[in-house]
Amino acid sequence: MSPEINSERTDFPVAVIGSGPSGLAAMRALSRQGLDFVGFEQHSDVGGLWNIGNPASTVYESAHLISSKSTTQFTEFPMPEDTPDYPGHRHLQAYFRSYADHFHLRPSIRFGVRVTAAVPSRDGGWTVSWDGADGPGSGRFSAVIVASGTLHTPALPDLPGQFDGEIRHTASYKDPRELAGKRVLIVGAGNSGCDIAVDAVHHAAAVDISVRRGYYFVPKYVFGRPTDTLNQGKPMPRPLKQFFDKRLLRMFTGDPHRFGFPKPDYRIYESHPVVNSLILHHLGHGDLQVRGDIARLDGHTVSFRDGTAGEYDLILLATGYVLDYPFLDRALLGWDGPSPSLYLNIFSRQAENLLVVGMVEASGLGWEGRFRQAELAAAYLAAQKHSPADAEEFRQLLAGKSPDVTGGYRYLGLDRMSYYVNKDAYRAELEAHLDLLSTGAAKTRKKVDR
């Protein structure tokens, strides 16, 4: 059991770790509740992943949003009208700087400071330790909001054999000129893998892409409009959406199987789709080739499970990322699988006032979805200060089972899908929980859920 709410420790500020979109959302939500906070950012500016000058950033020069600006932006702070439909990292970095300045968040952020540990105390508060230009330090906080992102620590597969060329993860990739004149094998056909494959065909001597399973490819435009803006009304029932969208994709992108991709062994939206049809364009022009899963490495030769082989200078691993919060004891997050077990992907059940904003993936959730997470987190912390009885009722609800936010989709049992949600089901639960907190009805909800 977590300790009961202690009003004395609510006078300490909230620590927010990270100043990317999720961290900025958390800070804004806290400021709207009138709560003091201190932001910690190890780089010299805001933007997180989208600040390509940040040494921890894993974006590359050609990186753009895979969702359109209108479905991604913060509702209360739209992007400038002249922003393109799918902005790149430079537009986004300027956007986050403007967001931080507009809401006066920057003065509360300690830049160039890396959090090294966050440890709970017996009264329900927290001690946060850090390293910065002035040396190590520590401080007392009422709560910790982790918003340091999910795309920092590469997932590195075990490739059998010995390769005499270069093996890199896409986390270190920045510019397609790095591939000039090389025979490149890209491993993985997610969004980053396909983006970089399109980069590579203009610079590399040869390009192949190794895949394990099939994918659904979504074009960025349909009928001249960003694809994700076509159905912004009432959500379509899952079976109908899967039925119609699969056929719509066939009309606009054809059958990826004819370009060499395996047929998907799952239904559309049961894994994150690839928002890139240019790779099919280049496959159709013979600019690259789809290969199977890797069987063995030997010198510069890569043998594949289908019996074929190829010669390469560079293997580029587009194999995704693993969650990593090195400043926390994993037990505090109930972490016994590929991702922490958090109530609504936000609230720790093991440590009072340990919250995560941004540990969620969903097609179309956008930054506004992260802001809704932050709103709920901030409302809970504010209730502890202004309405302790309601906060205690809500805390009891958080100790239970998290609501089903799959929307009926049977997501693939992959590590990267372990914190995937359906955007409509998830946002509905966030709104419902905000209502419960504001009306003090959490106890009733808990009885109903039982």
C-alpha positions as a printed Julia matrix, in Angstrom:
450×3 Matrix{Float64}:
   0.0     0.0     0.0
   1.16    3.52   -0.77
   1.25    5.97    2.13
  -1.79    8.17    2.62
  -1.7    11.66    1.21
   0.53   13.93    3.31
  -0.47   17.57    2.87
   2.92   18.83    4.11
   4.89   17.4     1.24
   2.54   18.91   -1.37
   4.3    22.22   -0.73
   7.39   20.97   -2.57
   7.51   21.51   -6.36
   6.93   18.74   -8.9
   9.97   17.45  -10.78
   9.42   17.08  -14.55
  12.16   15.11  -16.3
  12.52   16.06  -19.97
  11.46   19.07  -22.06
  10.34   17.42  -25.26
   6.66   17.54  -26.25
   5.57   15.35  -23.32
   7.64   17.29  -20.79
   6.35   20.62  -22.08
   2.8    19.27  -21.92
   3.36   18.21  -18.3
   4.75   21.61  -17.36
   1.88   23.43  -19.05
  -0.71   21.24  -17.31
   0.93   21.84  -13.93
   1.04   25.6   -14.52
  -2.68   25.6   -15.36
  -3.32   23.98  -11.98
  -1.19   26.58  -10.22
   1.39   23.97   -9.15
   5.08   24.78   -8.83
   7.46   22.64  -10.84
  11.08   22.32  -11.84
  11.91   20.95  -15.28
  15.13   19.04  -15.89
  16.64   18.97  -19.37
  20.08   17.56  -20.05
  20.44   19.57  -23.28
  20.6    23.36  -23.66
  17.15   23.84  -25.17
  13.64   22.38  -25.37
  12.37   20.05  -28.09
  13.7    16.69  -26.96
  13.78   14.2   -29.8
  12.9    16.88  -32.37
  15.9    19.04  -31.48
  18.4    17.5   -33.88
  21.21   19.41  -32.15
  20.51   17.51  -28.94
  23.12   14.73  -28.61
  20.35   12.45  -27.31
  18.15   13.08  -30.37
  17.61   10.15  -32.72
  15.99   12.08  -35.59
  17.7    12.5   -38.96
  17.78   15.3   -41.52
  14.87   13.95  -43.58
  12.65   13.24  -40.55
   9.1    14.6   -40.76
   5.92   13.89  -38.87
   4.09   10.79  -40.03
   0.84   12.33  -38.82
  -0.37   15.67  -40.12
   0.05   18.9   -38.18
  -3.68   19.25  -37.49
  -3.93   15.88  -35.76
  -0.59   16.18  -33.95
  -0.41   19.74  -32.6
  -1.48   20.94  -29.18
  -5.08   22.16  -29.45
  -4.57   25.35  -27.42
  -1.42   26.24  -29.37
  -1.86   25.46  -33.09
   1.11   25.49  -35.42
   1.51   28.6   -37.6
  -0.74   28.62  -40.66
   2.21   28.45  -43.06
   3.48   25.22  -41.48
   3.43   22.39  -44.07
   1.04   19.49  -43.64
   3.89   17.2   -42.49
   6.49   19.46  -40.86
  10.12   18.46  -40.48
  12.3    18.7   -37.41
  13.24   22.35  -37.99
   9.59   23.46  -38.03
   8.93   21.36  -34.94
  11.89   22.68  -32.99
  10.71   26.24  -33.66
   7.2    25.22  -32.59
   8.35   23.79  -29.25
  10.51   26.85  -28.56
   7.47   29.05  -29.2
   5.32   26.86  -26.99
   7.77   27.09  -24.09
   8.07   30.85  -24.47
   4.35   31.51  -24.94
   3.43   29.7   -21.74
   6.45   31.03  -19.8
   7.83   27.55  -19.1
  11.48   28.21  -19.83
  12.33   30.02  -16.55
  11.31   26.9   -14.59
  13.54   24.55  -16.61
  17.08   23.74  -15.5
  19.02   23.21  -18.73
  22.23   21.22  -18.96
  21.19   19.11  -15.99
  20.94   15.32  -16.13
  18.84   13.52  -13.54
  20.78   10.61  -12.06
  18.28    9.25   -9.5
  14.74    9.71   -8.23
  14.04    8.0    -4.91
  10.77    8.01   -2.92
  10.75    9.0     0.73
   8.58    7.62    3.53
   6.23   10.61    3.56
   5.34   10.1    -0.1
   7.7    12.79   -1.37
  10.75   12.35   -3.57
  14.47   13.09   -3.58
  15.83   13.82   -7.04
  19.58   13.87   -7.69
  21.32   15.36  -10.72
  24.57   16.3   -12.41
  25.07   19.68  -14.06
  27.65   22.31  -14.94
  27.83   23.26  -11.26
  28.41   19.66  -10.21
  26.07   17.18   -8.52
  23.02   18.26   -6.56
  19.76   17.04   -5.11
  16.41   18.37   -3.96
  13.05   17.48   -2.43
   9.94   17.23   -4.58
   6.31   16.36   -4.02
   6.07   14.23   -7.15
   8.07   13.08  -10.17
   6.71   13.2   -13.71
   8.88   11.23  -16.12
   8.64   12.68  -19.62
  12.01   11.72  -21.06
  10.64    9.97  -24.13
  10.59    6.45  -25.5
  12.97    6.63  -28.48
  16.44    6.95  -26.99
  17.86    3.49  -26.24
  18.3     1.31  -29.35
  16.96   -2.23  -29.49
  19.88   -4.26  -30.8
  19.17   -7.74  -32.22
  21.6   -10.63  -31.89
  22.87  -11.31  -35.41
  24.65  -14.67  -35.74
  28.08  -14.76  -37.33
  30.77  -12.17  -38.0
  30.37   -9.12  -40.23
  33.49   -7.39  -41.57
  31.7    -4.22  -42.58
  30.0    -1.64  -40.37
  26.93   -2.27  -38.21
  25.01    0.76  -36.91
  21.62    1.5   -35.44
  19.5     4.21  -37.03
  19.77    6.12  -33.73
  23.18    7.34  -34.96
  22.04    8.09  -38.51
  21.7    11.78  -39.45
  22.4    12.44  -43.13
  22.04   10.31  -46.3
  25.48   11.38  -47.43
  26.78    8.97  -44.78
  25.62    6.18  -47.12
  27.34    7.43  -50.27
  28.86    4.67  -52.37
  28.06    1.91  -49.87
  26.15   -1.32  -50.32
  23.54   -0.91  -47.59
  21.28   -3.43  -45.89
  18.55   -1.87  -43.76
  17.12   -4.24  -41.16
  13.51   -3.46  -40.32
  10.78   -1.76  -42.34
   9.11    0.45  -39.77
   8.66    4.15  -40.44
  12.31    5.03  -39.82
  13.59    2.08  -41.84
  11.46    3.02  -44.83
  12.37    6.72  -44.56
  16.05    5.89  -44.58
  15.64    3.39  -47.43
  14.16    6.21  -49.51
  17.12    8.41  -48.5
  19.57    5.67  -49.38
  18.45    5.04  -52.97
  19.73    8.52  -53.9
  23.19    8.06  -52.4
  24.13    4.41  -51.75
  25.65    2.09  -54.32
  22.92   -0.47  -53.6
  20.1    -0.79  -51.07
  18.24   -3.81  -49.69
  15.79   -3.99  -46.81
  15.47   -7.07  -44.6
  12.04   -7.84  -43.09
  10.48  -10.52  -40.9
   6.8    -9.82  -41.52
   4.46   -7.93  -43.79
   3.3    -4.33  -43.35
   0.39   -2.1   -44.24
   1.55    1.02  -46.09
  -0.47    4.21  -45.7
   0.03    7.12  -48.13
   0.35   10.58  -46.63
  -2.28   11.96  -48.99
  -5.63   10.57  -50.13
  -7.91   12.61  -52.39
  -5.44   15.47  -52.04
  -5.77   15.69  -48.27
  -3.61   14.37  -45.41
  -4.86   10.85  -44.89
  -5.4    11.16  -41.14
  -7.78   14.1   -41.6
 -10.39   12.14  -43.58
 -12.23   10.62  -40.63
 -12.25   13.2   -37.86
 -15.88   12.77  -36.84
 -17.4     9.97  -34.8
 -15.02    6.98  -34.69
 -15.93    4.2   -37.08
 -16.58    0.78  -35.44
 -13.45   -1.34  -35.49
 -14.63   -4.08  -37.92
 -15.88   -1.49  -40.43
 -12.71    0.61  -40.16
 -10.48   -2.4   -40.74
 -12.66   -3.53  -43.67
 -12.88   -0.2   -45.46
  -9.36    1.09  -44.76
  -7.72   -2.11  -46.01
  -9.58   -1.77  -49.29
  -8.81    1.94  -49.5
  -5.12    1.17  -49.15
  -5.33   -1.37  -51.95
  -6.72    1.39  -54.17
  -3.98    3.88  -53.4
  -0.87    1.78  -52.69
  -1.67   -1.59  -54.26
  -0.55   -4.89  -52.78
   2.89   -4.63  -51.11
   3.31   -8.39  -51.66
   3.93   -7.8   -55.35
   6.92   -5.64  -54.43
   8.45   -8.44  -52.36
   7.02   -7.85  -48.9
   5.48  -10.82  -47.07
   1.73  -10.73  -46.61
   0.83   -9.39  -43.14
  -0.15  -12.13  -40.7
  -2.39   -9.7   -38.8
  -5.21   -7.29  -39.56
  -4.67   -3.62  -40.32
  -4.07   -1.43  -37.24
  -3.07   -4.43  -35.1
   0.46   -3.1   -35.5
   1.56    0.44  -36.29
   1.17    1.07  -40.04
   3.99    2.47  -42.15
   3.09    5.96  -43.34
   5.27    5.93  -46.42
   4.32    4.97  -49.95
   7.55    6.25  -51.52
   9.32    3.02  -50.67
   6.81    1.16  -52.86
   7.53    3.69  -55.61
  11.24    2.93  -55.43
  10.68   -0.82  -55.22
   8.58   -0.56  -58.36
  11.46    1.22  -60.07
  14.01   -1.38  -58.98
  15.93    1.06  -56.8
  16.02   -1.38  -53.88
  15.06   -4.95  -53.04
  13.18   -6.65  -50.21
  15.08   -9.43  -48.47
  13.98  -11.95  -45.86
  15.09  -12.32  -42.26
  18.84  -12.62  -41.64
  20.17  -16.15  -41.12
  23.91  -15.51  -40.79
  26.74  -13.01  -41.29
  30.05  -14.06  -42.84
  32.57  -11.4   -43.82
  30.69   -9.02  -46.1
  28.13  -11.69  -46.99
  24.69  -11.76  -45.39
  22.71  -14.97  -45.82
  18.93  -14.84  -45.51
  16.47  -17.45  -44.3
  14.99  -17.85  -47.77
  18.34  -19.2   -49.04
  19.48  -16.03  -50.82
  22.53  -13.93  -49.94
  24.0   -10.5   -50.62
  27.2    -8.51  -50.21
  27.14   -5.37  -48.06
  29.38   -2.7   -46.59
  26.92   -1.38  -44.02
  24.13   -2.97  -41.99
  21.8    -0.29  -40.65
  19.55   -1.53  -37.86
  16.09    0.06  -37.98
  15.04   -2.22  -35.15
  13.38    0.28  -32.86
  14.0     1.21  -29.25
  13.57   -0.14  -25.75
  12.14    1.85  -22.87
  14.8     3.1   -20.52
  14.48    5.19  -17.35
  17.96    4.69  -15.87
  17.36    7.11  -12.97
  14.57    4.92  -11.53
  14.47    1.55   -9.82
  12.44   -0.59  -12.23
  10.45   -2.04   -9.32
   8.94    1.41   -8.73
   7.22    1.1   -12.1
   6.0    -2.48  -11.69
   8.33   -3.31  -14.54
   8.28   -7.08  -15.03
   7.77   -7.21  -18.8
   8.82   -5.2   -21.86
   7.28   -2.02  -20.43
   6.19   -0.67  -17.04
   2.77   -1.71  -15.76
   1.14    1.65  -15.1
  -2.49    2.6   -14.56
  -3.58    4.16  -17.86
   0.1     4.19  -18.89
   0.58    7.06  -16.41
   0.34    6.18  -12.71
   2.7     3.92  -10.8
   0.95    1.51   -8.46
   4.16    0.87   -6.53
   5.24    4.44   -5.72
   2.98    7.3    -4.74
   3.24   10.31   -7.05
   5.44    8.69   -9.66
   3.83    9.47  -13.0
   4.85    9.02  -16.61
   3.69   11.23  -19.48
   4.42   10.08  -23.02
   4.8     6.33  -22.49
   2.03    5.64  -24.97
   1.83    4.89  -28.67
  -1.29    5.09  -30.79
  -2.01    5.91  -34.38
  -3.4     9.43  -34.39
  -3.07   10.22  -30.66
  -0.83   13.22  -31.31
   0.7    15.56  -28.77
  -2.76   16.58  -27.66
  -3.2    13.0   -26.4
  -0.04   13.42  -24.34
  -1.37   16.72  -23.04
  -4.54   14.94  -21.91
  -2.33   12.53  -20.0
  -0.59   15.49  -18.42
  -3.92   17.12  -17.56
  -5.02   14.05  -15.63
  -1.67   13.79  -13.85
  -1.74   17.46  -12.87
  -5.38   17.31  -11.76
  -4.55   14.42   -9.43
  -1.61   16.28   -7.93
  -3.7    19.43   -7.52
  -6.46   17.45   -5.78
  -3.95   16.28   -3.19
  -3.36   19.92   -2.29
  -6.89   21.29   -2.54
  -9.2    18.28   -2.1
  -7.35   15.51   -0.2
 -10.45   13.32    0.25
 -11.12   13.23   -3.51
  -7.44   12.58   -4.17
  -7.48    9.66   -1.75
 -10.51    8.13   -3.45
  -8.8     8.5    -6.8
  -5.61    6.96   -5.45
  -7.56    3.86   -4.43
  -8.88    3.6    -7.99
  -5.32    3.76   -9.37
  -4.35    0.7    -7.33
  -6.75   -1.44   -9.39
  -6.71   -2.86  -12.87
  -6.22   -0.44  -15.71
  -9.2    -0.03  -18.09
  -9.16   -1.74  -21.48
  -7.93    0.84  -23.99
  -7.42   -1.45  -27.0
 -10.69   -0.44  -28.63
 -11.2    -4.11  -29.48
  -8.03   -4.35  -31.59
  -5.85   -7.42  -31.07
  -2.43   -5.84  -31.09
   0.6    -7.95  -31.92
   2.38   -9.31  -28.86
   5.59   -7.44  -29.62
   7.66   -5.55  -27.06
   7.1    -2.27  -28.9
   3.33   -2.85  -28.86
   3.17   -3.43  -25.09
   2.2     0.2   -24.43
   0.11    0.67  -27.58
  -3.47    1.9   -27.24
  -6.41    2.82  -29.43
  -6.56    6.62  -29.54
 -10.34    6.88  -29.25
 -10.66    4.39  -26.39
  -7.69    5.92  -24.58
  -8.79    9.53  -24.85
 -12.28    8.54  -23.72
 -10.82    6.98  -20.56
  -8.65   10.02  -19.88
 -11.69   12.27  -20.13
 -13.76    9.94  -17.96
 -11.07    9.89  -15.26
 -10.78   13.67  -15.33
 -14.53   13.81  -14.76
 -14.25   11.34  -11.89
 -11.56   13.39  -10.26
 -13.43   16.67  -10.66
 -16.69   15.24   -9.28
 -15.16   13.09   -6.53
 -16.8    10.01   -8.06
 -13.72    7.78   -8.12
 -14.96    5.55   -5.32
 -18.21    4.86   -7.2
 -16.23    4.02  -10.34
 -14.1     1.58   -8.39
 -17.17   -0.25   -7.08
 -18.64   -0.45  -10.6
 -15.39   -1.79  -12.05
 -15.35   -4.56   -9.46
